[in-house]
Amino acid sequence: MHNFEKLVFWQKSIELAKQVYIICLELPKDEKFGLISQIKRSAISIPSNIAEGAGRNNDTEFYHFLGIANASSFELQTQLILTRELNLLDVEKVNSLISNLNEIQRMIYTFKSNLKK
């Protein structure tokens, strides 16, 4: 079992989820049950799956949940790109979130690679 709260990529994904919630306040209200809901679910899924995997019985299960967390990060990235393409959010803010997301993706990938060894 791993202490997920000490994992830097979990900490960064929590911070990202908070930023996502804040930026979602800027999206049009008619997206409440569409894009906003999807974006929030994807953002929450990243640290949640890291934590769930860390609490599993072995590294094989942890590896699996890290894969789910990473998949959620790419889902979130796609949704953020869509908000940018539709001019629903400030381009600079979206690009900053995507940059942070890319860092988390790299960290998860590296951790997974080391976990497998």
PABADO-558768 format. One line per 4 residues: their letters; for each residue z, x, y of N, C-alpha, C, O. Coordinates in Angstrom, 2 decimals. Layout:
! PABADO-558768
a> Z,X,Y,Z,X,Y,Z,X,Y,Z,X,Y ~ ...
END
This chain:
! PABADO-558768
mhnf> 0.00,0.85,-1.18,0.00,0.00,0.00,0.00,0.89,1.24,0.72,1.89,1.30 ~ -0.80,0.52,2.22,-0.94,1.29,3.46,-0.24,0.56,4.60,-0.18,-0.67,4.61 ~ 0.27,1.30,5.56,0.86,0.70,6.75,-0.27,0.49,7.76,-0.63,1.40,8.50 ~ -0.83,-0.71,7.77,-2.00,-1.00,8.59,-1.74,-0.83,10.08,-2.66,-0.51,10.84
eklv> -0.50,-1.04,10.51,-0.20,-0.94,11.94,-0.34,0.49,12.47,-0.47,0.70,13.68 ~ -0.32,1.46,11.57,-0.49,2.86,11.98,-1.96,3.29,11.98,-2.29,4.37,12.47 ~ -2.83,2.46,11.44,-4.25,2.80,11.39,-4.87,2.60,12.76,-4.83,1.50,13.31 ~ -5.45,3.64,13.31,-6.00,3.58,14.67,-7.11,2.54,14.76,-7.22,1.85,15.77
fwqk> -7.93,2.42,13.72,-9.01,1.43,13.78,-8.48,0.00,13.73,-9.12,-0.91,14.25 ~ -7.31,-0.21,13.11,-6.69,-1.54,13.17,-6.18,-1.80,14.59,-6.37,-2.88,15.14 ~ -5.52,-0.80,15.18,-5.01,-0.94,16.55,-6.14,-1.24,17.52,-6.03,-2.12,18.37 ~ -7.25,-0.50,17.37,-8.41,-0.71,18.24,-9.04,-2.09,18.01,-9.54,-2.71,18.95
siel> -9.02,-2.56,16.78,-9.60,-3.87,16.51,-8.72,-5.00,17.06,-9.24,-6.05,17.45 ~ -7.43,-4.80,17.10,-6.53,-5.76,17.76,-6.84,-5.81,19.25,-6.95,-6.88,19.84 ~ -6.98,-4.64,19.85,-7.30,-4.58,21.29,-8.66,-5.24,21.56,-8.81,-5.97,22.54 ~ -9.62,-4.99,20.70,-10.94,-5.61,20.85,-10.84,-7.13,20.76,-11.45,-7.83,21.56
akqv> -10.08,-7.63,19.81,-9.92,-9.08,19.66,-9.31,-9.69,20.93,-9.72,-10.77,21.37 ~ -8.35,-9.00,21.52,-7.76,-9.48,22.78,-8.81,-9.51,23.89,-8.89,-10.47,24.65 ~ -9.63,-8.46,23.97,-10.69,-8.42,24.98,-11.71,-9.53,24.75,-12.21,-10.13,25.71 ~ -12.02,-9.81,23.50,-12.96,-10.87,23.16,-12.41,-12.22,23.62,-13.14,-13.03,24.20
yiic> -11.14,-12.46,23.37,-10.54,-13.73,23.81,-10.64,-13.88,25.33,-10.92,-14.96,25.84 ~ -10.41,-12.80,26.03,-10.47,-12.84,27.50,-11.90,-13.10,27.98,-12.12,-13.92,28.86 ~ -12.86,-12.41,27.39,-14.24,-12.57,27.84,-14.80,-13.94,27.45,-15.69,-14.46,28.12 ~ -14.27,-14.54,26.40,-14.73,-15.88,25.99,-14.40,-16.93,27.04,-15.04,-17.98,27.10
lelp> -13.40,-16.66,27.87,-13.06,-17.59,28.95,-14.21,-17.70,29.95,-14.27,-18.68,30.70 ~ -15.10,-16.72,29.98,-16.22,-16.71,30.91,-17.45,-17.44,30.36,-18.40,-17.70,31.10 ~ -17.43,-17.77,29.07,-18.57,-18.45,28.48,-18.58,-19.92,28.88,-17.53,-20.50,29.16 ~ -19.77,-20.53,28.90,-19.86,-21.95,29.27,-19.01,-22.82,28.34,-18.95,-22.58,27.13
kdek> -18.38,-23.82,28.90,-17.49,-24.70,28.14,-18.23,-25.43,27.02,-17.62,-25.77,26.00 ~ -19.53,-25.67,27.18,-20.27,-26.37,26.13,-20.48,-25.51,24.89,-21.01,-25.99,23.89 ~ -20.08,-24.25,24.94,-20.15,-23.35,23.78,-18.82,-23.29,23.03,-18.67,-22.50,22.09 ~ -17.85,-24.12,23.44,-16.51,-24.08,22.85,-16.53,-24.19,21.32,-15.82,-23.45,20.64
fgli> -17.33,-25.10,20.80,-17.36,-25.31,19.35,-18.53,-24.61,18.68,-18.77,-24.79,17.49 ~ -19.24,-23.82,19.45,-20.37,-23.07,18.91,-20.10,-21.58,18.96,-19.36,-21.03,18.15 ~ -20.71,-20.96,19.93,-20.65,-19.51,20.05,-19.23,-18.98,20.27,-18.85,-17.98,19.68 ~ -18.47,-19.63,21.10,-17.10,-19.17,21.38,-16.27,-19.14,20.09,-15.58,-18.16,19.81
sqik> -16.35,-20.20,19.35,-15.60,-20.30,18.09,-16.03,-19.20,17.12,-15.19,-18.56,16.49 ~ -17.33,-18.99,17.00,-17.85,-17.95,16.09,-17.42,-16.56,16.52,-17.01,-15.74,15.69 ~ -17.52,-16.29,17.81,-17.15,-14.97,18.33,-15.67,-14.68,18.07,-15.31,-13.60,17.61 ~ -14.83,-15.65,18.35,-13.39,-15.46,18.13,-13.08,-15.25,16.65,-12.29,-14.38,16.30
rsai> -13.70,-16.05,15.78,-13.45,-15.90,14.34,-13.87,-14.52,13.85,-13.15,-13.89,13.06 ~ -15.01,-14.05,14.30,-15.48,-12.72,13.89,-14.52,-11.64,14.37,-14.18,-10.72,13.62 ~ -14.10,-11.74,15.62,-13.20,-10.74,16.20,-11.86,-10.70,15.47,-11.32,-9.63,15.22 ~ -11.33,-11.87,15.13,-10.05,-11.95,14.44,-10.17,-11.45,13.00,-9.23,-10.89,12.45
sips> -11.33,-11.66,12.42,-11.55,-11.28,11.03,-11.45,-9.77,10.81,-11.05,-9.32,9.73 ~ -11.79,-8.99,11.81,-11.79,-7.53,11.65,-10.37,-7.00,11.37,-10.15,-6.43,10.30 ~ -9.41,-7.18,12.29,-8.06,-6.66,11.99,-7.39,-7.40,10.84,-6.58,-6.83,10.11 ~ -7.71,-8.68,10.68,-7.10,-9.47,9.60,-7.47,-8.92,8.23,-6.62,-8.80,7.36
niae> -8.74,-8.59,8.04,-9.18,-8.06,6.75,-8.68,-6.63,6.53,-8.42,-6.24,5.39 ~ -8.56,-5.86,7.58,-7.97,-4.53,7.45,-6.53,-4.67,6.96,-6.11,-3.97,6.03 ~ -5.78,-5.57,7.58,-4.38,-5.78,7.20,-4.27,-6.31,5.78,-3.43,-5.85,5.00 ~ -5.11,-7.29,5.44,-5.04,-7.86,4.10,-5.36,-6.80,3.05,-4.68,-6.72,2.02
gagr> -6.38,-6.00,3.30,-6.73,-4.94,2.36,-5.63,-3.91,2.21,-5.38,-3.41,1.11 ~ -4.98,-3.58,3.32,-3.89,-2.60,3.28,-2.72,-3.09,2.44,-1.98,-2.29,1.86 ~ -2.56,-4.39,2.38,-1.47,-4.96,1.62,-1.79,-5.19,0.15,-0.93,-5.65,-0.60 ~ -2.99,-4.89,-0.26,-3.38,-5.08,-1.65,-2.79,-4.01,-2.55,-2.19,-3.04,-2.07
nndt> -2.99,-4.18,-3.84,-2.32,-3.34,-4.83,-2.91,-1.95,-5.01,-2.23,-1.05,-5.50 ~ -4.16,-1.78,-4.64,-4.77,-0.47,-4.88,-5.87,-0.20,-3.86,-6.28,-1.09,-3.12 ~ -6.33,1.04,-3.86,-7.33,1.47,-2.89,-8.69,0.81,-3.12,-9.48,0.68,-2.18 ~ -8.98,0.40,-4.36,-10.25,-0.28,-4.64,-10.30,-1.61,-3.90,-11.32,-1.96,-3.32
efyh> -9.20,-2.34,-3.92,-9.14,-3.62,-3.20,-9.17,-3.38,-1.68,-9.82,-4.12,-0.95 ~ -8.48,-2.35,-1.24,-8.48,-2.02,0.19,-9.90,-1.71,0.63,-10.34,-2.17,1.68 ~ -10.61,-0.93,-0.15,-12.00,-0.56,0.13,-12.84,-1.83,0.30,-13.66,-1.92,1.22 ~ -12.65,-2.78,-0.59,-13.40,-4.04,-0.54,-13.14,-4.79,0.77,-14.07,-5.26,1.42
flgi> -11.87,-4.89,1.16,-11.54,-5.61,2.39,-12.00,-4.87,3.64,-12.29,-5.49,4.66 ~ -12.05,-3.56,3.58,-12.62,-2.80,4.70,-14.10,-3.12,4.85,-14.62,-3.16,5.97 ~ -14.77,-3.34,3.73,-16.17,-3.75,3.77,-16.34,-5.10,4.44,-17.27,-5.31,5.21 ~ -15.43,-6.02,4.15,-15.47,-7.34,4.79,-15.21,-7.21,6.29,-15.88,-7.84,7.10
anas> -14.23,-6.38,6.65,-13.92,-6.15,8.07,-15.13,-5.57,8.79,-15.45,-5.98,9.91 ~ -15.80,-4.63,8.15,-16.97,-4.02,8.76,-18.10,-5.03,8.91,-18.80,-5.04,9.92 ~ -18.28,-5.88,7.90,-19.31,-6.92,7.99,-19.02,-7.86,9.15,-19.93,-8.27,9.87 ~ -17.76,-8.21,9.34,-17.37,-9.06,10.47,-17.66,-8.38,11.80,-18.00,-9.04,12.78
sfel> -17.51,-7.06,11.82,-17.79,-6.33,13.06,-19.27,-6.40,13.42,-19.63,-6.48,14.60 ~ -20.13,-6.37,12.41,-21.57,-6.48,12.68,-21.95,-7.90,13.06,-22.87,-8.12,13.84 ~ -21.24,-8.87,12.50,-21.45,-10.26,12.89,-21.07,-10.43,14.37,-21.82,-11.04,15.14 ~ -19.92,-9.89,14.75,-19.48,-9.96,16.15,-20.48,-9.25,17.05,-20.80,-9.75,18.13
qtql> -20.96,-8.10,16.63,-21.93,-7.36,17.44,-23.17,-8.21,17.69,-23.68,-8.25,18.81 ~ -23.65,-8.89,16.68,-24.83,-9.75,16.81,-24.56,-10.88,17.80,-25.41,-11.19,18.63 ~ -23.39,-11.48,17.71,-23.04,-12.58,18.62,-22.93,-12.09,20.06,-23.34,-12.78,20.99 ~ -22.36,-10.90,20.24,-22.27,-10.34,21.59,-23.65,-10.02,22.15,-23.91,-10.25,23.33
iltr> -24.52,-9.51,21.31,-25.90,-9.23,21.74,-26.56,-10.54,22.18,-27.26,-10.57,23.19 ~ -26.33,-11.60,21.44,-26.91,-12.89,21.80,-26.41,-13.37,23.16,-27.19,-13.87,23.96 ~ -25.11,-13.21,23.43,-24.59,-13.60,24.74,-25.25,-12.79,25.85,-25.50,-13.30,26.94 ~ -25.50,-11.53,25.56,-26.17,-10.66,26.54,-27.61,-11.10,26.75,-28.08,-11.20,27.89
elnl> -28.32,-11.36,25.66,-29.73,-11.77,25.74,-29.90,-13.12,26.44,-30.91,-13.36,27.09 ~ -28.90,-14.00,26.30,-28.95,-15.31,26.95,-28.36,-15.29,28.36,-28.26,-16.32,29.02 ~ -27.96,-14.10,28.81,-27.34,-13.93,30.13,-26.11,-14.83,30.32,-25.89,-15.37,31.40 ~ -25.33,-14.97,29.26,-24.12,-15.78,29.33,-22.92,-14.97,29.79,-21.94,-15.52,30.30
ldve> -22.98,-13.65,29.60,-21.90,-12.76,29.99,-22.46,-11.56,30.72,-23.63,-11.21,30.58 ~ -21.60,-10.93,31.51,-21.96,-9.73,32.23,-22.40,-8.63,31.26,-21.68,-8.32,30.31 ~ -23.56,-8.06,31.51,-24.13,-7.04,30.63,-23.19,-5.85,30.45,-23.03,-5.36,29.33 ~ -22.59,-5.40,31.52,-21.68,-4.24,31.44,-20.48,-4.53,30.54,-20.06,-3.67,29.76
kvns> -19.93,-5.73,30.66,-18.77,-6.11,29.85,-19.15,-6.17,28.37,-18.42,-5.68,27.51 ~ -20.29,-6.77,28.09,-20.75,-6.88,26.71,-21.03,-5.49,26.14,-20.63,-5.19,25.01 ~ -21.70,-4.64,26.90,-22.00,-3.29,26.43,-20.73,-2.49,26.16,-20.69,-1.70,25.22 ~ -19.72,-2.70,26.97,-18.44,-2.02,26.76,-17.79,-2.49,25.45,-17.27,-1.68,24.68
lisn> -17.81,-3.80,25.22,-17.26,-4.33,23.97,-18.03,-3.79,22.76,-17.43,-3.43,21.75 ~ -19.35,-3.75,22.88,-20.17,-3.25,21.77,-19.90,-1.77,21.52,-19.86,-1.32,20.37 ~ -19.70,-1.01,22.58,-19.37,0.40,22.44,-18.05,0.58,21.69,-17.94,1.41,20.80 ~ -17.04,-0.22,22.06,-15.76,-0.18,21.36,-15.92,-0.60,19.91,-15.30,-0.03,19.01
lnei> -16.74,-1.59,19.68,-17.00,-2.09,18.33,-17.68,-1.02,17.48,-17.35,-0.85,16.31 ~ -18.63,-0.32,18.06,-19.31,0.76,17.34,-18.34,1.87,16.94,-18.46,2.44,15.86 ~ -17.38,2.16,17.80,-16.36,3.15,17.47,-15.52,2.69,16.28,-15.23,3.47,15.37 ~ -15.14,1.43,16.28,-14.37,0.86,15.16,-15.18,0.91,13.89,-14.65,1.25,12.83
qrmi> -16.47,0.58,13.97,-17.35,0.62,12.79,-17.40,2.02,12.20,-17.33,2.19,10.98 ~ -17.53,3.02,13.05,-17.58,4.41,12.58,-16.25,4.81,11.92,-16.23,5.48,10.90 ~ -15.16,4.38,12.53,-13.84,4.72,11.99,-13.62,4.07,10.62,-13.09,4.70,9.70 ~ -14.02,2.82,10.49,-13.89,2.14,9.20,-14.75,2.84,8.16,-14.31,3.07,7.03
ytfk> -15.97,3.17,8.53,-16.89,3.84,7.60,-16.29,5.17,7.12,-16.32,5.48,5.93 ~ -15.76,5.95,8.05,-15.16,7.25,7.71,-13.95,7.06,6.81,-13.78,7.79,5.82 ~ -13.10,6.10,7.14,-11.91,5.85,6.33,-12.31,5.41,4.93,-11.73,5.86,3.94 ~ -13.30,4.53,4.84,-13.78,4.07,3.53,-14.31,5.25,2.71,-14.04,5.34,1.51
snlk> -15.04,6.14,3.34,-15.60,7.30,2.65,-14.48,8.18,2.10,-14.57,8.66,0.97 ~ -13.46,8.39,2.89,-12.31,9.20,2.44,-11.48,8.48,1.39,-10.92,9.13,0.50 ~ -11.41,7.18,1.46,-10.64,6.40,0.50,-11.28,6.45,-0.88,-10.60,6.44,-1.91 ~ -12.58,6.50,-0.89,-13.34,6.49,-2.15,-13.18,7.80,-2.90,-13.29,7.83,-4.13
k> -12.90,8.89,-2.18,-12.81,10.22,-2.82,-11.59,10.35,-3.69,-11.37,11.40,-4.29
END
